Amino acid sequence: MLSENKAPEYQHTLASEVTVSGVGIHSGETVTMRMKPAEAHTGVVFQRVDLPGKPSVKADVDNVVETTRSTTLGAGEARVSTIEHLMAALYANGIDNVCIEIDGAEVPILDGSSGPFVKAILQAGRQQQGAQKTWYTLQHNIVLVDDDKKVEMVAMPYNGYRINTLIDFNSVVLGTQHASLKDIADFNEQVADCRTFCFFHELEYLFDNNLIKGGSKDNAIVVVDKPVTEAQVAKLGKHFDGIAIPEGRGYLNNEELRFDNEPARHKLLDVVGDLALVGMPFRAHVIANKPGHATNVAFAKKIKEHLKKNRIKAEVPVYDIDQPPLFDVVAIEKILPHRFPMLMVDKIIELTETRVVGIKNVTYNEPFFQGHFPGNYVMPGVLMVEALAQCGGILAIPKDTEDKYDTYFIKIDNCKFKQKVVPGDTLILRMELSAPIRRGLCEMKGTIFVNNKIAVEADLVAQIVKRPKTND
């Protein structure tokens, strides 16, 4: 089960556009990305502007199609690889919604860390949005064990986001390394600049299989822990602009590490980026023993499955029939212009600057049941959407004024009816601002819950119009 964070927290996007260019480590191609602000509830979306029709793919674990040495997303014609360093930077810096226009199939590797992406995000700035952000806290452990790979990952209940990683490649150079991030807020300082790494004895295979066409000593740490032949140096020297093999064992070109345990910290970075694909922010203490992209993604899928099974119970607003409402139907009539039989909200039980929750009790005496349908009474879907809109009007229409206002639909998007509503049901109507109200235009995300399940979802846009005063 999950519990919803009660403290109000809001979604964020970028305050301005920012451009990042570089070479893809596997493709070797130069790629340019434009990261642009996006509306609330968009999530992270990659758009391949180099392809016909500019297809998009959402950064979601359900869209992962490949995990060989990096994480790749794919949907239709849109495919984008090596997303993990960028995803980690976005997640750690609280960017919930962004559209990333990219003119190639791979996110640039830059220096092999998340640092340059963090710098770009900070340059663009962060913009708070009107929609609330819901965090979820695990109520029991989620465990993934892969005996073949000797991998174990655990997510435990925790009031925050903490990660511990352990790596062991049977390397005398790396040894067994641990890394810990006690608070995601410390990511930029403690983890973001940690670079990807590989072993020198892997390079020949990687180059022969066209996996690191853009690899260089400037975007990865190369570990030398086995004897190196002159033939290997000569062959790999064609790909690197001058290489120096350390005496004995060490790092190519005697590279200085940014942290003593930089490789373990980079694996932690990858965990942050891959688990960001869950798509629903959650609080947990994650322990990752020998993580890799394949197991990270499998673990993310397991977490998402848990969230999907339990999120409805966490999201349903609490309705205590013994508590007096904020507004009863008499108070509602003073705000909304609607009257019987078109007043579809009986009471308001929650009201903040960005969210309102109302109640509609459906009875056999509703006039529309006379014709919809005799012997099979079903509440019309259009009237449920109307009830949502009226509930949103309570939030949007100015109060504490003698002026009267009307609201008019401009657009209804993404409307889904998921279950029937019949006499005896109680509709819990929730409306949340997706963006600040500007010039009388109100964008909201609406959800109706019935019996602890979602019955209706819709994105609504309405216009608030002041009613002309009359001499009556």
C-alpha distance (Angstrom), angle and dihedral (degrees) to the residues before:
residue distance angle dihedral
M1 . . .
L2 3.78 . .
S3 3.77 133.7 .
E4 3.77 123.8 -146.8
N5 3.79 119.6 -125.7
K6 3.81 106.3 -112.7
A7 3.80 98.0 -160.6
P8 3.81 109.4 94.0
E9 3.78 111.9 -108.7
Y10 3.77 125.9 167.6
Q11 3.77 137.3 -142.4
H12 3.80 118.9 -107.3
T13 3.77 137.7 -153.7
L14 3.79 133.2 179.1
A15 3.79 116.1 -68.9
S16 3.82 91.0 -140.9
E17 3.78 142.0 0.0
V18 3.78 120.1 -81.4
T19 3.81 131.0 -172.5
V20 3.80 127.8 -144.8
S21 3.82 124.6 -175.3
G22 3.76 132.2 -175.8
V23 3.79 147.8 116.8
G24 3.79 125.2 -65.7
I25 3.80 109.4 -121.2
H26 3.79 94.2 -139.4
S27 3.81 102.2 30.8
G28 3.79 97.1 38.0
E29 3.81 88.2 -145.0
T30 3.79 124.0 133.1
V31 3.79 110.6 -113.3
T32 3.80 132.5 -171.6
M33 3.79 123.0 -156.5
R34 3.79 127.1 -166.8
M35 3.79 111.7 -161.8
K36 3.80 109.2 -157.9
P37 3.82 134.9 -175.8
A38 3.81 114.1 -97.1
E39 3.79 135.0 -164.6
A40 3.79 122.6 -93.7
H41 3.82 115.9 -79.3
T42 3.84 91.0 23.1
G43 3.79 96.4 111.1
V44 3.81 120.6 -165.7
V45 3.80 111.8 -36.1
F46 3.81 127.6 -178.6
Q47 3.81 116.6 -153.5
R48 3.81 119.6 -163.9
V49 3.81 99.4 -143.6
D50 3.82 90.6 176.8
L51 3.82 92.9 66.0
P52 3.82 128.8 76.8
G53 3.78 110.2 -89.9
K54 3.82 90.9 13.5
P55 3.83 94.8 -108.9
S56 3.80 120.5 -153.6
V57 3.78 136.7 -145.6
K58 3.78 125.2 -164.6
A59 3.78 119.9 -131.4
D60 3.79 96.8 -113.2
V61 3.77 131.7 133.0
D62 3.80 89.3 -123.4
N63 3.82 87.8 65.0
V64 3.82 96.8 53.2
V65 3.81 109.2 120.6
E66 3.82 103.4 167.2
T67 3.82 137.7 24.9
T68 3.81 103.4 176.9
R69 3.83 104.4 136.7
S70 3.82 89.9 -34.2
T71 3.80 140.7 29.5
T72 3.81 117.9 -95.5
L73 3.81 128.5 -167.5
G74 3.78 123.9 -155.3
A75 3.80 138.2 177.4
G76 3.79 121.0 160.9
E77 3.79 108.7 -45.4
A78 3.80 93.4 -16.6
R79 3.79 114.9 97.0
V80 3.82 127.3 163.1
S81 3.81 126.2 175.3
T82 3.81 138.2 -166.9
I83 3.79 92.5 34.1
E84 3.81 98.4 144.3
H85 3.82 100.1 92.1
L86 3.80 92.4 49.0
M87 3.82 92.3 44.5
A88 3.80 90.6 52.3
A89 3.81 91.2 51.9
L90 3.81 92.9 48.4
Y91 3.79 94.0 46.6
A92 3.79 96.3 45.4
N93 3.80 91.4 49.1
G94 3.79 94.2 49.6
I95 3.81 99.5 -112.0
D96 3.80 104.7 153.8
N97 3.79 101.2 167.7
V98 3.81 126.7 37.9
C99 3.79 138.6 140.1
I100 3.80 112.8 -141.8
E101 3.80 114.4 -160.7
I102 3.79 108.0 -160.9
D103 3.81 128.4 179.0
G104 3.78 97.1 -155.5
A105 3.78 144.0 39.6
E106 3.79 98.2 -101.1
V107 3.80 136.3 54.1
P108 3.83 108.3 -121.4
I109 3.79 115.1 -100.4
L110 3.84 94.6 -144.1
D111 3.84 105.5 175.2
G112 3.81 94.0 -15.6
S113 3.80 95.7 -100.3
S114 3.80 139.4 81.4
G115 3.79 92.0 -107.1
P116 3.83 98.7 98.1
F117 3.81 90.7 47.2
V118 3.80 90.9 50.8
K119 3.81 89.1 50.5
A120 3.82 90.5 52.0
I121 3.81 92.2 48.3
L122 3.79 92.0 50.0
Q123 3.80 89.2 47.9
A124 3.82 91.2 53.5
G125 3.80 93.0 44.9
R126 3.78 130.1 -142.9
Q127 3.82 123.4 -85.9
Q128 3.81 122.0 -159.4
Q129 3.79 115.2 -134.2
G130 3.78 131.3 -152.4
A131 3.80 96.8 -113.5
Q132 3.76 119.6 90.6
K133 3.80 121.4 -118.8
T134 3.78 116.8 -132.4
W135 3.79 119.8 -149.0
Y136 3.78 122.9 -165.0
T137 3.78 128.3 -149.3
L138 3.78 120.2 -152.9
Q139 3.78 114.6 -123.3
H140 3.81 95.7 -162.6
N141 3.79 138.4 20.2
I142 3.80 121.9 -79.7
V143 3.80 113.0 -154.3
L144 3.80 134.8 -169.6
V145 3.81 120.4 -173.9
D146 3.80 125.1 -177.7
D147 3.79 107.0 -176.1
D148 3.81 93.6 -175.3
K149 3.80 92.6 57.3
K150 3.82 93.3 32.4
V151 3.78 88.9 -125.3
E152 3.78 126.1 148.9
M153 3.79 125.6 178.9
V154 3.80 125.5 -178.4
A155 3.81 131.4 -176.9
M156 3.80 113.0 -164.3
P157 3.82 132.3 -174.1
Y158 3.79 109.5 -85.9
N159 3.79 135.5 155.2
G160 3.78 94.3 -123.3
Y161 3.80 138.7 14.6
R162 3.78 114.8 -75.8
I163 3.81 128.3 163.6
N164 3.79 133.4 -167.0
T165 3.80 122.8 -175.4
L166 3.78 134.6 -172.8
I167 3.80 125.3 -167.3
D168 3.79 130.6 -172.6
F169 3.81 120.7 172.6
N170 3.82 94.8 167.0
S171 3.79 86.2 -108.5
V172 3.79 122.0 148.7
V173 3.81 88.2 -152.6
L174 3.79 98.1 51.6
G175 3.78 99.2 27.3
T176 3.79 115.9 179.5
Q177 3.81 109.8 -33.3
H178 3.78 133.2 -168.7
A179 3.79 129.5 -163.9
S180 3.78 129.7 -174.8
L181 3.79 133.7 -168.5
K182 3.80 108.8 -171.6
D183 3.80 94.9 -176.1
I184 3.80 129.1 20.9
A185 3.81 86.9 -138.1
D186 3.82 87.5 72.2
F187 3.81 93.5 56.3
N188 3.81 96.1 101.8
E189 3.79 93.0 53.3
Q190 3.79 102.0 36.2
V191 3.81 107.3 29.0
A192 3.81 115.2 11.7
D193 3.82 96.8 82.5
C194 3.81 95.6 49.9
R195 3.81 110.8 116.0
T196 3.77 133.0 -139.2
F197 3.79 117.4 -103.1
C198 3.78 142.3 -161.5
F199 3.80 138.1 177.4
F200 3.79 123.6 -97.3
H201 3.80 91.6 -129.0
E202 3.84 88.3 59.4
L203 3.80 95.7 54.6
E204 3.79 98.0 80.2
Y205 3.81 91.8 53.3
L206 3.81 92.4 44.9
F207 3.80 93.8 50.9
D208 3.81 92.6 43.9
N209 3.82 89.5 53.8
N210 3.82 94.5 46.6
L211 3.81 91.9 -116.9
I212 3.80 100.9 129.6
K213 3.79 107.0 30.3
G214 3.80 88.7 145.6
G215 3.79 96.1 42.9
S216 3.79 118.2 124.2
K217 3.77 140.4 156.5
D218 3.81 86.6 -98.2
N219 3.81 96.5 63.2
A220 3.80 104.8 38.2
I221 3.78 143.6 35.2
V222 3.81 110.8 -120.1
V223 3.80 115.6 -153.7
V224 3.81 117.0 -150.2
D225 3.81 108.6 -162.6
K226 3.81 102.1 141.9
P227 3.81 132.8 58.3
V228 3.81 113.3 -80.7
T229 3.81 123.8 -146.5
E230 3.79 125.8 -143.3
A231 3.81 88.7 -118.3
Q232 3.80 90.4 57.9
V233 3.79 91.4 48.8
A234 3.81 91.3 49.6
K235 3.80 93.3 48.3
L236 3.79 95.9 45.9
G237 3.77 91.8 41.8
K238 3.81 86.6 72.8
H239 3.81 88.7 65.3
F240 3.80 98.1 40.1
D241 3.78 125.2 56.4
G242 3.76 95.5 -125.6
I243 3.78 123.5 -26.1
A244 3.78 131.1 -157.1
I245 3.78 119.7 -157.8
P246 3.81 113.5 -146.1
E247 3.77 118.0 -122.1
G248 3.76 105.8 -98.4
R249 3.80 106.8 -20.3
G250 3.78 134.6 -17.7
Y251 3.79 138.2 88.6
L252 3.80 128.5 -29.3
N253 3.80 111.2 -94.1
N254 3.82 86.9 5.8
E255 3.80 88.5 -81.4
E256 3.80 113.4 -163.3
L257 3.78 114.6 -129.7
R258 3.79 120.2 -127.5
F259 3.81 88.7 -139.5
D260 3.79 129.9 14.4
N261 3.81 88.2 -118.1
E262 3.81 97.1 36.1
P263 3.84 94.0 137.7
A264 3.83 91.8 54.8
R265 3.79 90.4 46.1
H266 3.79 90.0 51.8
K267 3.80 90.5 52.8
L268 3.80 86.8 52.7
L269 3.81 88.0 51.6
D270 3.80 89.4 54.0
V271 3.81 90.6 50.9
V272 3.81 90.4 54.0
G273 3.81 91.6 49.4
D274 3.79 96.4 45.7
L275 3.82 95.1 44.3
A276 3.81 88.9 50.7
L277 3.81 84.5 72.8
V278 3.81 89.3 72.3
G279 3.81 82.9 87.2
M280 3.80 94.9 -148.2
P281 3.82 117.8 83.4
F282 3.78 111.0 -123.0
R283 3.79 137.2 178.6
A284 3.78 116.7 -127.9
H285 3.77 146.9 129.0
V286 3.80 105.7 -114.0
I287 3.79 121.7 -161.3
A288 3.80 114.4 -170.0
N289 3.80 119.3 -171.2
K290 3.83 110.5 -165.8
P291 3.82 95.6 -18.2
G292 3.79 125.1 -168.1
H293 3.78 135.3 172.1
A294 3.81 95.2 -94.1
T295 3.79 94.1 51.8
N296 3.81 92.6 38.9
V297 3.80 89.6 56.7
A298 3.80 93.0 44.6
F299 3.81 88.6 51.4
A300 3.81 91.3 47.9
K301 3.81 89.3 53.6
K302 3.78 90.4 50.9
I303 3.80 91.8 50.7
K304 3.80 92.0 47.1
E305 3.80 91.5 50.0
H306 3.80 88.6 53.2
L307 3.80 91.9 48.9
K308 3.80 93.4 48.5
K309 3.79 91.6 52.0
N310 3.78 93.4 49.6
R311 3.81 107.1 26.7
I312 3.82 95.7 89.6
K313 3.79 92.2 61.5
A314 3.79 88.8 48.9
E315 3.80 94.6 47.1
V316 3.80 100.2 45.7
P317 3.81 107.9 103.5
V318 3.79 113.4 -121.3
Y319 3.81 111.3 -104.7
D320 3.80 113.4 -167.7
I321 3.81 107.9 -176.4
D322 3.81 89.9 -161.7
Q323 3.81 92.7 61.6
P324 3.82 118.1 86.6
P325 3.83 113.2 -114.8
L326 3.78 123.9 -114.4
F327 3.83 88.4 -125.4
D328 3.78 126.1 16.2
V329 3.79 122.5 -160.3
V330 3.82 92.1 -85.9
A331 3.81 91.0 55.6
I332 3.80 90.6 44.6
E333 3.81 90.8 55.5
K334 3.81 88.3 58.1
I335 3.82 89.8 59.5
L336 3.81 106.0 32.7
P337 3.82 123.4 54.9
H338 3.82 92.1 -142.7
R339 3.79 122.9 110.1
F340 3.81 136.5 -179.6
P341 2.96 126.3 -26.8
M342 3.82 92.1 20.7
L343 3.82 100.1 44.9
M344 3.81 101.9 104.6
V345 3.83 102.0 177.1
D346 3.80 121.1 79.0
K347 3.79 100.4 -178.8
I348 3.82 144.6 -9.1
I349 3.81 116.7 -129.2
E350 3.81 101.7 173.2
L351 3.80 133.4 28.4
T352 3.81 129.5 171.5
E353 3.80 132.6 155.5
T354 3.81 91.0 -86.1
R355 3.80 106.8 21.2
V356 3.79 140.3 49.8
V357 3.79 131.2 -176.1
G358 3.79 121.8 -162.3
I359 3.79 138.5 175.1
K360 3.80 130.9 -131.3
N361 3.80 117.0 -175.1
V362 3.80 110.4 -154.8
T363 3.81 114.5 -148.7
Y364 3.79 136.3 177.7
N365 3.82 88.3 -110.6
E366 3.84 93.7 69.7
P367 3.84 107.2 124.4
F368 3.81 93.6 -133.0
F369 3.81 91.9 63.0
Q370 3.82 88.6 71.1
G371 3.79 88.7 75.8
H372 3.85 105.2 14.4
F373 2.98 93.1 88.7
P374 3.82 127.6 -32.4
G375 3.78 107.2 -141.4
N376 3.82 92.2 6.3
Y377 3.79 105.7 58.5
V378 3.82 111.8 -162.0
M379 3.80 126.0 165.5
P380 3.84 109.5 -121.7
G381 3.78 112.9 -108.7
V382 3.79 91.8 -134.4
L383 3.80 89.9 60.1
M384 3.79 91.5 51.1
V385 3.80 89.1 54.6
E386 3.81 87.7 47.6
A387 3.81 89.1 53.4
L388 3.81 89.5 53.1
A389 3.78 91.3 49.9
Q390 3.81 92.4 50.0
C391 3.78 90.4 49.3
G392 3.80 88.8 51.6
G393 3.79 88.8 50.7
I394 3.80 89.1 63.4
L395 3.79 87.9 60.3
A396 3.79 98.0 40.4
I397 3.81 104.5 38.8
P398 3.82 113.5 87.4
K399 3.77 112.7 -109.8
D400 3.80 131.7 -160.9
T401 3.79 90.5 49.3
E402 3.77 135.5 103.3
D403 3.81 91.2 -135.9
K404 3.80 117.1 105.8
Y405 3.80 123.9 -136.3
D406 3.79 136.8 -165.0
T407 3.80 127.5 -158.9
Y408 3.80 125.0 -145.1
F409 3.80 129.0 -166.8
I410 3.80 114.4 -116.4
K411 3.79 100.2 169.0
I412 3.79 141.9 -0.3
D413 3.83 117.0 -163.8
N414 3.79 136.4 175.2
C415 3.80 93.1 11.1
K416 3.80 113.4 174.8
F417 3.81 129.1 178.4
K418 3.80 108.8 -157.3
Q419 3.79 105.1 172.5
K420 3.80 141.5 10.3
V421 3.80 121.5 -96.4
V422 3.80 115.3 -145.8
P423 3.82 137.7 174.4
G424 3.79 110.9 -62.3
D425 3.81 95.1 32.7
T426 3.79 122.3 124.0
L427 3.81 117.2 -142.9
I428 3.80 115.8 -147.3
L429 3.80 103.0 -158.9
R430 3.80 117.9 -158.3
M431 3.79 123.9 -177.0
E432 3.80 124.1 -180.0
L433 3.79 128.9 -175.4
S434 3.79 112.4 -112.2
A435 3.81 91.8 -169.8
P436 3.80 136.9 4.0
I437 3.80 114.7 -79.2
R438 3.80 108.2 -100.6
R439 3.80 127.7 -178.8
G440 3.75 91.4 -13.7
L441 3.82 94.0 -54.9
C442 3.77 114.6 128.8
E443 3.83 123.1 -167.5
M444 3.80 115.8 -168.2
K445 3.78 141.4 169.0
G446 3.79 111.3 -136.9
T447 3.79 130.7 -161.9
I448 3.79 130.9 178.5
F449 3.80 118.7 -158.1
V450 3.81 123.3 -161.1
N451 3.80 121.6 178.7
N452 3.82 91.4 -10.7
K453 3.80 92.2 -55.2
I454 3.79 132.4 102.7
A455 3.80 109.7 -103.1
V456 3.81 100.2 171.4
E457 3.80 136.4 13.2
A458 3.81 126.4 -176.2
D459 3.79 143.5 154.0
L460 3.79 109.2 -133.1
V461 3.79 133.3 -167.4
A462 3.79 118.7 -168.6
Q463 3.78 137.3 170.7
I464 3.79 121.5 -131.0
V465 3.80 112.3 -144.7
K466 3.78 126.7 -174.5
R467 3.78 110.8 -127.6
P468 3.83 114.1 -122.8
K469 3.77 113.7 -109.3
T470 3.79 117.1 -112.9
N471 3.78 132.5 -157.6
D472 3.82 91.6 -120.0
